[in-house]
Amino acid sequence: MIDKLLRTSLKFRGGVKGIVIMSIVSFTEAIFFPIPPDPFLGFLCIKKTYRQILRMVLICLFFSIVGGCIGYFLGDEIVRYAVENNISFISNNIDKIELIQDRIDEDTFLLMLTSGFTPLPFKIFCIAAGILNAEFLPFLIGAIIGRSLRFGLVAYLAKVFGEKFESILKSKEVLYLSIALIVILIIYFIYKWI
């Protein structure tokens, strides 16, 4: 499926249809879709001017953040629905959810920054932030900065390395950097919460 979408994006790389595909992928990936928008953004940025690249990054960012906000409100609605309809899995654990919420609130920005930038599943963090009723402003700012850094890096790699950028995204160096950032985050929370 991803190959078919990528081929379609490449076919329409110079036009509006490629941007529409990237926007849809970016939006849905932040809620439920398993494929990230990075390859679509990257292919659309190859051989483009910096002005065009900035436009692509901002479009991708906008739809990703809108999708993430919908994920957040979806998570909030899940809890509300569960409490109103006495779904025991959630309604019997509200006290535990509130306990986690107290701990998460001060780290919402950092969590969203990390999940927005690294390969951690952004959608899960967005929905979980809603379930935990995390403060919305740190959620939003962290998501915007994290996604901006990630999409900016992808666009830059595509501009500099052209058609080779996909192999760079899949390289061991990028994987190791991502793992290192995730490990640092885990160590931080273990140190802080235990």
C-alpha angles and dihedrals in degrees: 000000000000090000091052091049091047092049090050090049091050091049090055096033093127096045146058096269093067090051091048092052091048091048093050092048091047092050098045094042089063090057110029115325113114098211118083121225094234099100091046092050092045095051090048090053097052112115092000128130119255089252091055090045092052089051091051092048092050092049092049091046094049095053093043092052093046088051091047091052090051088050089052093051090044089056090049090050091050090060094043092050092046093051094045092048095038096239098180099213090066105019092053091051101046090115090055091047090052091049091053089044091057090054096041097049096076091046099042092104093051093046093051092044090053096042090047093053105034131056090264108126103270092193093057092052091048094051092041090052088055093046090051090044090232117187107281101217096057088043091053097043093046091049093048094049094043094048092043091055093047097046091042090053092048092049091047092050090049092050095048101037101029115192091003093065094093091061089049091054088053094044124122091241093060090044092051092048091051092048091048092053091049092048091050089052092049092049090049093054094044090051093045101041102038 
